[in-house]
Amino acid sequence: MRADRLVSLVLLLRQRGRMSASALAAELEVSTRTVLRDIEALSTAGVPVYAERGLDGGYALLPGFRTELTGLNHDEALALLTAGSGHGEQVFGLGSALAGAMRKVVDALPEGHRATVGDAARRLVEPETDLLSRRRVSEEVAAGVMSEVRHAVVVGRKLRLHYASPGKEPHWHTIDPLGLVTVRMRTYLLATRAGEDRTYRVSRILAAEVLPDRADRPEHIDLDRIWAERSARFLAEDHLTVLLRVDPVRREELLGMARAVLAERAGEDDDGWLHLEVTFEDLRHAVWALWQLDIGAEALAPVGLRAALHERAAVLTGRYGDVAG
């Protein structure tokens, strides 16, 4: 909402001082043109925003300007509660709302506390890469999907989603959402469909639409218990178990395609590859997944999977063999 954005803009200028239009746009996740329109609207409303020209110029508030702007909206309150609950590494698409809520919380602190907290926050960071320059792996969710899914979960409405299972054609499903769970940067939607338990990887949802009908679900729910029960059932189901070697740099890609990981250990090979025992839906799923990893993985067992991969490789070798000489 524009009113929330205007509040955030004022709080940014009050807490950080002079900022360029491009820096404000990046913080508020809007265009520079939108920022300029918002600044004009604030000036018209009597908020003392002024522009400073020059290389280090930007926009600032007149010194000493204060007004009570710290009320949290629904998404900001939800983001704070979710972040503080310890139930996930990400805030279910509420990142910008969380940033806005934090600005309001900081602004409500006494002047001396604001300075102390600001300095402390700069000493507690979580970089995007580790010492080996490996980036944290987070899943990409199709535009608009997370907000629709989250809204259906919060208001208790049925949800229609277009879902792509690994190696299969996408299909539309109408479900009753129960809740969202984030584990190791992967977000899952727990739901029921026609009364049967269903679990969906949010990154595999291509599109989602909240329906007007109320979801058929219990009023009170224990997501931790439900997740534990579904995880146990998931691991106990009969699927194709595969033993393989994988290049460490392709590990996360493999985990994104496998159904479950049963065991993992550092390999004894000179190349430093990892040995994993994972499950796939079936042979077709396993062949598809291993083929995506190209030369970054090797199936050790079962023999049938190695034979299927050999057969596919032989066909391609024959098809392109004429370029060898």
C-alpha positions in Angstrom: 0.0 0.0 0.0 1.2 3.5 -0.8 0.6 4.8 2.7 2.9 2.2 4.2 5.5 3.0 1.6 5.4 6.7 2.4 5.8 5.9 6.1 8.8 3.7 5.3 10.3 6.5 3.2 10.1 9.0 6.0 11.6 6.5 8.5 14.5 5.7 6.2 15.4 9.4 5.8 15.0 9.9 9.6 17.2 7.0 10.5 19.8 7.2 7.8 19.9 10.8 6.9 20.5 11.9 3.3 19.8 9.2 0.7 19.7 9.2 -3.1 16.5 8.4 -5.0 18.1 5.2 -6.3 19.1 4.1 -2.8 15.5 4.7 -1.6 14.1 2.8 -4.6 16.3 -0.2 -3.8 15.2 -0.2 -0.1 11.5 0.2 -0.9 11.6 -2.2 -3.9 10.0 0.3 -6.3 11.2 2.4 -9.2 13.1 5.7 -8.9 10.2 7.4 -10.6 7.8 6.1 -7.9 10.2 7.5 -5.2 10.2 10.9 -6.8 6.4 10.9 -6.9 6.3 9.8 -3.2 8.7 12.6 -2.2 6.5 15.1 -4.0 3.4 13.8 -2.2 5.2 14.1 1.2 6.2 17.7 0.4 2.7 18.5 -0.5 1.4 17.0 2.7 3.8 19.2 4.7 6.6 16.7 5.5 9.9 18.8 5.3 11.8 16.8 2.6 14.4 18.7 0.7 16.8 17.9 -2.1 20.6 18.4 -1.9 22.3 18.8 -5.3 25.8 17.6 -6.3 27.7 14.4 -6.5 26.9 13.3 -2.9 23.4 14.8 -3.1 20.1 13.2 -2.3 17.0 13.7 -0.2 16.8 14.5 3.5 14.5 15.7 6.3 14.9 18.9 8.1 16.8 18.3 11.4 14.6 17.5 14.4 11.5 16.5 12.4 9.5 13.8 14.2 6.0 12.4 14.0 4.4 9.3 15.3 4.4 6.9 12.4 5.3 3.6 14.0 2.0 1.6 13.8 2.5 -1.9 12.2 0.3 -3.1 9.4 -0.9 -6.7 9.1 2.0 -8.0 7.0 4.6 -6.3 9.1 3.2 -7.7 12.3 3.0 -11.2 10.7 6.6 -10.9 9.5 7.9 -10.0 13.0 6.0 -12.9 14.6 7.2 -15.3 12.0 10.8 -14.2 12.2 10.7 -14.4 16.0 9.1 -17.8 16.2 12.3 -19.6 15.0 10.2 -21.7 12.5 12.3 -21.0 9.3 15.2 -19.3 7.8 13.1 -17.1 5.6 10.0 -15.1 6.2 7.7 -16.7 3.6 7.9 -13.8 1.1 7.5 -11.1 3.8 11.0 -9.8 3.5 10.0 -6.2 2.6 7.3 -6.2 5.3 9.9 -7.4 7.8 12.3 -4.6 6.8 9.5 -2.0 7.2 8.6 -3.4 10.6 12.2 -3.3 11.7 12.4 0.4 10.7 9.3 1.2 12.8 10.6 -0.7 15.8 14.0 1.1 15.6 12.2 4.4 15.2 10.2 3.8 18.4 13.4 3.3 20.5 14.8 6.2 22.6 17.5 8.1 20.8 20.4 6.5 22.8 19.1 3.0 22.2 18.8 3.6 18.5 22.5 4.4 18.2 23.5 1.4 20.3 21.3 -1.1 18.5 22.4 0.3 15.1 26.0 -0.3 16.0 25.3 -3.8 17.3 23.4 -4.8 14.2 26.4 -3.9 12.1 28.4 -6.4 14.1 26.0 -9.3 13.5 25.8 -10.2 9.8 25.1 -13.3 7.7 27.0 -13.0 4.4 25.7 -14.4 1.1 28.8 -16.6 0.7 31.1 -18.6 3.0 34.9 -18.5 3.1 35.1 -20.6 -0.1 32.8 -18.2 -1.9 30.0 -20.7 -2.0 26.6 -18.9 -2.1 23.7 -19.9 0.2 21.3 -21.9 -1.8 17.8 -20.5 -1.7 14.9 -21.6 -4.0 13.4 -19.2 -6.5 9.6 -19.0 -6.3 7.5 -17.9 -9.3 6.3 -14.2 -9.2 3.2 -13.8 -7.1 3.1 -17.4 -6.0 4.3 -16.9 -2.4 1.8 -14.0 -1.7 -1.1 -16.1 -3.0 -0.1 -19.2 -1.0 0.6 -17.2 2.1 -2.7 -15.4 1.9 -4.7 -18.7 1.4 -2.9 -20.1 4.5 -3.6 -17.1 6.6 -7.2 -16.5 5.7 -8.2 -20.1 5.4 -9.3 -20.3 1.8 -9.0 -23.0 -0.8 -6.1 -22.7 -3.1 -5.8 -23.6 -6.8 -2.3 -24.3 -7.9 -0.3 -25.3 -11.0 2.2 -27.8 -9.7 5.2 -29.4 -11.5 6.4 -32.7 -9.9 10.0 -33.7 -10.9 10.1 -35.2 -14.4 6.4 -34.9 -14.9 4.0 -32.6 -16.7 2.5 -29.8 -14.5 -1.1 -30.2 -13.4 -3.7 -28.0 -11.7 -4.9 -29.0 -8.2 -7.4 -27.5 -5.8 -6.3 -28.0 -2.2 -7.0 -27.1 1.4 -3.9 -25.4 2.8 -2.8 -26.1 6.4 0.5 -24.2 6.7 3.9 -23.4 5.5 7.2 -24.9 6.7 10.7 -23.9 5.8 13.6 -26.3 6.2 17.1 -25.6 5.0 16.0 -22.7 2.8 13.3 -24.9 1.2 9.6 -24.0 1.8 6.9 -26.6 1.8 3.1 -26.1 1.7 1.3 -28.7 3.9 -2.2 -29.3 2.7 -4.9 -31.8 2.0 -6.5 -32.6 -1.3 -9.9 -34.4 -1.3 -9.2 -35.3 2.3 -5.7 -36.9 1.6 -2.5 -35.5 3.0 -0.4 -33.6 0.4 3.0 -31.8 0.7 4.1 -29.4 -2.0 7.5 -27.7 -2.6 6.6 -24.0 -3.1 9.4 -23.6 -5.7 7.6 -26.2 -7.9 4.3 -24.2 -7.8 4.1 -22.4 -11.2 1.0 -20.4 -10.4 -1.5 -20.1 -7.6 -4.9 -18.6 -7.1 -6.8 -18.1 -3.8 -10.4 -19.3 -4.2 -13.5 -17.8 -2.3 -14.4 -21.1 -0.7 -13.3 -21.7 2.9 -10.7 -24.4 3.3 -11.7 -27.6 5.0 -9.2 -27.7 7.8 -9.1 -27.9 11.6 -9.3 -24.7 13.6 -6.1 -25.5 15.6 -3.0 -27.2 14.2 0.4 -28.4 15.4 2.6 -27.9 12.3 5.7 -29.3 14.0 3.9 -32.6 14.8 2.3 -32.8 11.3 5.7 -32.2 9.6 7.4 -34.9 11.8 4.6 -37.4 10.9 4.8 -36.7 7.2 8.6 -36.8 7.2 8.5 -40.2 8.8 5.9 -41.6 6.3 7.8 -40.1 3.4 11.0 -41.9 4.4 9.2 -45.2 5.0 7.5 -45.3 1.5 8.9 -47.7 -1.1 10.8 -45.8 -3.7 13.9 -46.3 -5.8 17.0 -46.1 -3.6 20.2 -45.0 -5.3 23.8 -44.9 -4.1 25.9 -42.3 -6.0 29.0 -40.2 -6.0 28.5 -36.4 -6.6 30.8 -33.5 -7.0 30.4 -31.3 -3.9 29.6 -28.2 -6.1 26.6 -30.1 -7.5 25.3 -31.4 -4.2 22.6 -28.8 -3.6 21.3 -29.3 -7.2 21.1 -33.1 -6.5 19.2 -32.5 -3.3 16.8 -30.3 -5.1 15.8 -33.2 -7.4 16.0 -36.2 -5.1 13.0 -37.3 -3.1 14.9 -37.9 0.2 18.4 -38.3 1.5 18.9 -41.4 3.6 22.7 -41.1 4.2 25.6 -38.9 3.3 29.3 -39.2 3.9 32.5 -37.8 2.6 33.9 -40.1 -0.1 37.3 -41.8 0.1 38.0 -40.9 -3.5 41.0 -38.7 -4.4 38.7 -36.3 -6.2 36.9 -35.5 -2.9 33.4 -36.4 -4.2 30.6 -37.1 -1.7 28.8 -40.5 -1.4 25.1 -40.2 -0.9 22.2 -42.7 -0.6 19.1 -41.0 -1.9 15.6 -42.0 -3.1 13.8 -41.1 -6.3 10.2 -41.7 -7.3 11.2 -44.4 -9.8 13.8 -45.4 -12.4 12.6 -42.7 -14.8 12.9 -40.0 -12.2 16.4 -41.2 -11.3 17.6 -41.2 -14.9 16.2 -37.7 -15.5 17.9 -36.3 -12.3 21.3 -37.9 -12.9 21.2 -36.7 -16.5 20.7 -33.1 -15.3 24.0 -33.4 -13.3 25.9 -34.3 -16.5 29.5 -35.4 -15.5 29.0 -34.0 -11.9 27.6 -37.3 -10.5 28.0 -41.1 -11.0 25.3 -43.7 -10.0 27.0 -46.6 -8.2 23.8 -48.7 -7.7 21.4 -50.1 -8.6 22.7 -51.8 -11.7 19.5 -51.1 -13.6 20.0 -47.4 -13.2 23.6 -47.6 -14.5 22.4 -49.7 -17.4 19.7 -47.1 -18.3 22.2 -44.3 -18.1 24.7 -46.3 -20.2 22.1 -47.0 -22.9 21.1 -43.3 -23.1 24.8 -42.3 -23.4 25.4 -44.9 -26.1 22.6 -43.5 -28.1 24.0 -40.0 -27.9 27.5 -41.2 -28.7 26.2 -42.9 -31.8 24.3 -39.8 -32.8 27.2 -37.5 -32.5 30.1 -39.8 -33.2 30.8 -38.4 -36.6 32.4 -35.3 -35.1 35.2 -37.3 -33.3 37.5 -37.5 -36.2 
